[in-house]
Amino acid sequence: MQEGLTNVVKHAGRGARALVRLRWEADGLEVEVEDDGRGGAPADGSRGLGLAGMRERLAVVGGRVHVVSTTAGWRVSARIPFSQRRTG
């Protein structure tokens, strides 16, 4: 979720705050980064390639990423599954 925090620094604007939430579950980790900066399109016109890369990397391990523009900024959430260990 470094990409989510990087986007806060790059796009949210001066004085924006970020909140990071971690939720451990039996089969994976839920991570959420939410900021209160500018909502809507990124200020520099970027196309979200960092987030696309994050989606691709998580898809390889069965995870997911969800990005939404809120009324006060952006929310990026990810599900990172725990690997299943095989015995025997």
KAUR-V991119 format. One record per pair of residues at least 4 apart in sequence whose ideal C-beta (glycine too) atoms are under 8 Angstrom apart, sorted by the first residue. I is the first residue (numbers start at 1). J is the second residue. Records with the same first field share a line. If there is no record, write none. Layout:
I->J ; J
This chain:
1->5 ; 20 ; 31 ; 33 ; 76 ; 78
2->6
3->7 ; 50 ; 51 ; 53 ; 54 ; 76
4->8 ; 31 ; 33 ; 76 ; 78
5->9 ; 18 ; 20 ; 33
6->10 ; 50
7->11 ; 12 ; 35 ; 42 ; 50 ; 51 ; 74 ; 76
8->12 ; 16 ; 18 ; 33 ; 35 ; 37 ; 74
10->42 ; 44 ; 46
11->37 ; 38 ; 42 ; 43 ; 44 ; 46 ; 74
12->16 ; 18 ; 35 ; 36 ; 37 ; 38 ; 73 ; 74
13->37 ; 38 ; 43
16->35 ; 36 ; 37 ; 38 ; 73
17->35 ; 36
18->33 ; 34 ; 35
19->32 ; 33 ; 34 ; 35
20->31 ; 32 ; 33
21->30 ; 31 ; 32 ; 34
22->29 ; 30 ; 31
23->29 ; 30 ; 31 ; 32
24->29
25->29 ; 30
27->81 ; 82
28->63 ; 79 ; 80 ; 81 ; 82
29->79 ; 80 ; 82
30->77 ; 78 ; 79 ; 80
31->77 ; 78 ; 80
32->75 ; 76 ; 77 ; 78
33->75 ; 76 ; 77
34->70 ; 73 ; 74 ; 75 ; 76
35->72 ; 73 ; 74
36->72 ; 73
37->72 ; 73 ; 74
38->43 ; 73
39->69 ; 70 ; 71 ; 72 ; 73 ; 74
40->69
41->45
42->46 ; 48
48->52 ; 67
49->53
50->54
51->55 ; 65 ; 67 ; 76
52->56
53->57
54->58 ; 65 ; 78
55->59 ; 64 ; 65
56->60
57->61
58->63 ; 64 ; 65 ; 78 ; 79 ; 80
59->63 ; 64
61->80 ; 81 ; 83
62->81
63->78 ; 79 ; 80 ; 81
64->78 ; 79
65->76 ; 77 ; 78
66->76 ; 77 ; 78
67->74 ; 75 ; 76 ; 77
68->74 ; 75
69->73 ; 74
70->74 ; 75
